[in-house]
Structure formats: structure tokens, C-alpha cells
Amino acid sequence: MKASWMFQNLASRARFALRHPAYTLRSLLNEVLLADERFLAEATGVPVRKLRTFLNEPFRSQGFSTHLAACRAELQGLKIQSAAPFGKKILLQYALIRAVQPDAVVETGVANGVSSAYLLLALQTNGRGRLHSIEVGDAAFLPKGKTVGWVVPDWLRERWQLHIGDSTKVLPALLPRIAPIDVFIHDSLHTYEHMMEEFVCTYPFLRPYGFLLADDALWNESFREFSDQVKARYARILHGVGFLRKENSHTGV
Ligand SMILES: C[S@@+](CC[C@H](N)C(=O)[O-])C[C@H]1O[C@@H](n2cnc3c(N)ncnc32)[C@H](O)[C@@H]1O
């Protein structure tokens, strides 16, 4: 049997399962029913079996997985929680980028650059698209001597533009220049006000059937409220990340 993302991080998963048995049982049931993959398949029109192949790609990319493993030691014990290497939370975002084949992706909140590295790997595998990442540049979250996005390997930087500044200032200047946006991913400051401000600012520049994602969407009500406000047909929180598809008929917020 080919190795799969599901068999990664087994020790930390086992420790988590012992602490949170009910959550773990629900997650296992979701995996058996392929609930996440089924939702993404419906929202993107890409078959479930193809999405499952995408989920395993980063792990099976020798260059990428070796690079992430080498960064792991320095990522542990930091003040900030970066996306867990090979966790389903980031793999679902990777799979979405593979499914949607976007030209323009925007993310807020870079820190060490784990999520940026995954998004760029997806764009490189697609053979198209650019990633604009916005980061205020708080060095307190980085290992000593490292700069924002240090995890992104040189061989993935060609499709990347890093913007240093507050997302509420950078987004209004950047979006009209690069619109339409295919995918927007929030992972900066997780307050209700800041998340809403990013959603409201970005949504009009998102193309019809484009996707708005919000990491740590369970920290407050902003993602759920925004999904209701724009009457999203496809909106769900998967592994803490909100996924919302913009409808064609919607006129904006
Ligand atoms: C959770 S971390 C991002 C983690 C990253 N996406 C990953 O998966 O590795 C949040 C980042 O958002 C940045 N941030 C906080 N407020 C911001 C703002 N107003 N504009 C842009 N970036 C901000 C912080 O400096 C921090 O680096």
C-alpha cells in the first residue's frame, strides 16, 4: 500500500486523541465518510478520488517533505502556531488550490511561511498562478535570526510576492490591481473585527465561484456571520478552517 498523509504525525495524533476522545471519534467518522473531500468535491466540481490524490501529493514530493522535515525542529516551541506539517488543515487548502487551478491567490498572515510553502507547491504543480502574501512582520513569532517566510524554499519563490504591512492597509491597494482573485485565505489577526474587515474588503474582488478561506474560523462568529450575510451555498468549517464559495449571482457586501 502506498504511504498516505493519514499515517503522518502518528505520535502527536495519538497524544491528542487521548486528551480529546469525543473530538477524535467525530474526526474518525468524518474520515471514514470522506466528509471533507465530499464537501470540496461538491463545491469545486472535482471528483472525490482526485481530491484524495491531491491530499497525498506534498507528502509524496520528496524535495518538499525533506525540506519541511528539516525546518520542523526550529518550528517547534515557537510562540505562534504554524500549520502542522502534513496536518489535514493545510492539506485541504493545498487540495483546493490544486482543484481550482487559480491564477491569483491572496493570503494574509505568513509568519514562518508554512502555509505559503504549501500554496506555492500547489501553484507550481498546477503550472500556473501567483501567490500574494501579506504579513505585518512581527519578528516575535520567528526563530532568532530568521525572516518572514523563511520556510518557503528558494525553488518555490518564483510565483510569490510578499507584501510587508498591515493587511487592512495593503489589501485595499493591492486587490484592485490584481483582481479578479480566485482564492483568498485569511490567517492574520483572528479578532472578529479584523476578520470581518478583511472579508468585506476582499469579497467584491473575488471572482464568481471563487473561494474565501478563514483559518481559525471557530475563534469567533465572523466567518459564520459573513457566510450567512452573503448567502453562501457552500460554506463549511473543516479542521478549523472556514471554506466559502462565492455565488455567481451575488452582488457583494
Ligand atoms: C497564525 S500566523 C500565520 C501562520 C501562517 N499562515 C502559517 O500557516 O504558517 C499569523 C500571522 O499574522 C500576522 N499578522 C497579525 N496581524 C496582522 C495584520 N494586521 N496584517 C498582516 N499580518 C498580520 C502575524 O504577524 C503572524 O505572523
The ligand as an SDF file (V2000), in Angstrom:
LIG
                    3D

 27 29  0  0  0  0  0  0  0  0999 V2000
   -1.1360   32.3870   12.6090 C   0  0  0  0  0  0  0  0  0  0  0  0
    0.2000   33.2890   11.9730 S   0  0  0  0  0  0  0  0  0  0  0  0
    0.2650   32.8390   10.2990 C   0  0  0  0  0  0  0  0  0  0  0  0
    0.7070   31.4320   10.1200 C   0  0  0  0  0  0  0  0  0  0  0  0
    0.9540   31.0310    8.6890 C   0  0  0  0  0  0  0  0  0  0  0  0
   -0.2020   31.2730    7.8290 N   0  0  0  0  0  0  0  0  0  0  0  0
    1.2980   29.5390    8.6480 C   0  0  0  0  0  0  0  0  0  0  0  0
    0.3910   28.7210    8.4460 O   0  0  0  0  0  0  0  0  0  0  0  0
    2.4450   29.2100    8.8280 O   0  0  0  0  0  0  0  0  0  0  0  0
   -0.4530   34.9140   11.9750 C   0  0  0  0  0  0  0  0  0  0  0  0
    0.4770   35.9700   11.3530 C   0  0  0  0  0  0  0  0  0  0  0  0
   -0.3300   37.1170   11.0690 O   0  0  0  0  0  0  0  0  0  0  0  0
    0.4480   38.2710   11.2430 C   0  0  0  0  0  0  0  0  0  0  0  0
   -0.4520   39.4220   11.4290 N   0  0  0  0  0  0  0  0  0  0  0  0
   -1.1120   39.7950   12.5600 C   0  0  0  0  0  0  0  0  0  0  0  0
   -1.8330   40.9010   12.3290 N   0  0  0  0  0  0  0  0  0  0  0  0
   -1.6530   41.2250   11.0290 C   0  0  0  0  0  0  0  0  0  0  0  0
   -2.1360   42.2660   10.2040 C   0  0  0  0  0  0  0  0  0  0  0  0
   -2.9570   43.2090   10.6750 N   0  0  0  0  0  0  0  0  0  0  0  0
   -1.7520   42.2950    8.9180 N   0  0  0  0  0  0  0  0  0  0  0  0
   -0.9120   41.3510    8.4170 C   0  0  0  0  0  0  0  0  0  0  0  0
   -0.4040   40.3470    9.1580 N   0  0  0  0  0  0  0  0  0  0  0  0
   -0.7670   40.2780   10.4470 C   0  0  0  0  0  0  0  0  0  0  0  0
    1.3100   37.9490   12.4690 C   0  0  0  0  0  0  0  0  0  0  0  0
    2.4750   38.7630   12.4880 O   0  0  0  0  0  0  0  0  0  0  0  0
    1.6070   36.4640   12.2650 C   0  0  0  0  0  0  0  0  0  0  0  0
    2.8470   36.2990   11.6220 O   0  0  0  0  0  0  0  0  0  0  0  0
  1  2  1  0
  2  3  1  0
  2 10  1  0
  3  4  1  0
  4  5  1  0
  5  6  1  0
  5  7  1  0
  7  8  2  0
  7  9  1  0
 10 11  1  0
 11 12  1  0
 11 26  1  0
 12 13  1  0
 13 14  1  0
 13 24  1  0
 14 15  1  0
 14 23  1  0
 15 16  2  0
 16 17  1  0
 17 18  1  0
 17 23  2  0
 18 19  1  0
 18 20  2  0
 20 21  1  0
 21 22  2  0
 22 23  1  0
 24 25  1  0
 24 26  1  0
 26 27  1  0
M  CHG  2   2   1   9  -1
M  END
$$$$
